[in-house]
């Protein structure tokens, strides 16, 4: 060892520590690389955190030449040194800071978190590792075991960092980090944790990249911006460099579910839908039609013959389009939870589908009796949630390592911290995802705070089964072709993603799906009306777009939209005001006449003219017919007003239109046309 100077001593010490990494810590570095490689191969994220000087290791793995792209550093000004160094020391000792960090920087099951803390005793590092483990996140620790286990280490109520990690890498540092003593000076100098930590993280990243390359899943890696072509390469990785794409969507799961009550889609329609969603950056197609006997009522029955061939073709189409086929079974109406035979039948059915190359499965326990029905089940289990925990664990216990499971609970909507859902989350493996619809079955909004509540209560983020544009059961009179709205732009922070439930009306569902794909691709930049206009042009076609848009503007009614028919509502409000407080009915009639003519022209084009998407128009025909009837009523109203006969002849002329609209039993124009016609036909039999 060189002894002539303190600087020489430092280099010798670091050199020895580097050799020790190679000799003693390599198995741990390799294990950490395996965690990172596995997470990235499954589309998950690599997070990195350190407070004080350890934050530099989070920066070292982020946006680095030769470094991984899918890295999310946790960099908090409060815990770094450039704002208030002394204050950062105080704050890193407060475990509550970790909860604050997790709120602003969420993690999800399957992610990996690197936590660097030389002492291993700072509360924020230990608490963050603890929270991450509860979420099913793999934790890698870089720490000094000598310091962490020393009697000189500052006490902490929480476990030491290395005790909380899946993989702990010892940086070999001395107690206090500074490793060089100088004769005649009472302080040690030459801290080693940063330089050794940087070597550890870069060795780990290099090993992870090599593992992924050898396995045929090479990750995205940055190129130096200071060499020719570097900027062009890196620009493709940065979401801020251009229009967001599906590959950098913050949502991991983006898809649709055929999960409605009613006539299931045809096989050809499913194949079409897989192509449609794939082209728009969605990555999941969930097969769960409520009225498919083999999925629900006859769930024990295996697929055979033509049914098996169709399911096989569906699985192949998903693979060809880079879409995950999520195959769901709904056994809850008849399964005997205490029966080993029924559990065997359930797993055999899933295994038969797995033989087709499917690895993502859904266990749907929704829309079933809320209590145990079988005597044997009541004897075996405390209550329904106890039975559901048991069933889920037994089924998942037979899965292969590459297979995924998501459960739809019996209680699938609410605040997210109710007894059933909290107990289910506590009782099942954290690798299992859970469907959730939000505050309501059809939720007007999906809020970040509610997602966070669910995540804390169930130890995992929700996967939203969003009941839009579905229009089954009590909503069959509504046509849901309006844009997606009411979803928090930061929802991805505490959710896996969104799977949207479609309508039996296949072509009509595409309009909403197109807007949902826009939101999922770029929730921060999503603008509902702009997205809707693009979706209409895409699905309806250029030649028919304006006619259909005028119609669609009057069928906006849904849980997501409180503004039923904005153009007609404004026009009738203006007509009524002008009639009563302005120039009178004759003066008021002109604008209403022009608008009604536009509506009639649009209805005539859709119902009788050549259209690009005939299937779309045929699905919506009952609503378009009601739209035409309402337009005829408005035209009649304008004609009566123009000749000053509205008050005298309104009852006789308008009452048939009111009867006809109500007989059609579909919701068009919201309530505004019905209410206006009622106003002018008082005294008639409606």
Helices and strands as residue ranges (DSSP letters): H 6-20, I 21-25, H 26-41, E 46-50, G 52-54, H 55-60, E 71-74, G 77-79, H 85-91, H 96-104, E 112-116, H 123-134, E 138-143, H 145-148, H 161-164, E 167-170, E 178-180, E 189-191, H 193-214, H 230-235, G 239-241, G 246-248, E 253-258, H 267-278, E 284-287, H 305-320, E 324-329, H 340-354, E 360-364, H 375-380, H 384-396, E 404-408, H 419-427, E 433-436, H 448-458, E 462-466, G 473-475, G 491-494, E 495-501, H 506-521, H 528-540, G 542-544, H 545-552, H 566-581, H 585-608, H 614-619, H 621-642, H 646-664, H 672-680
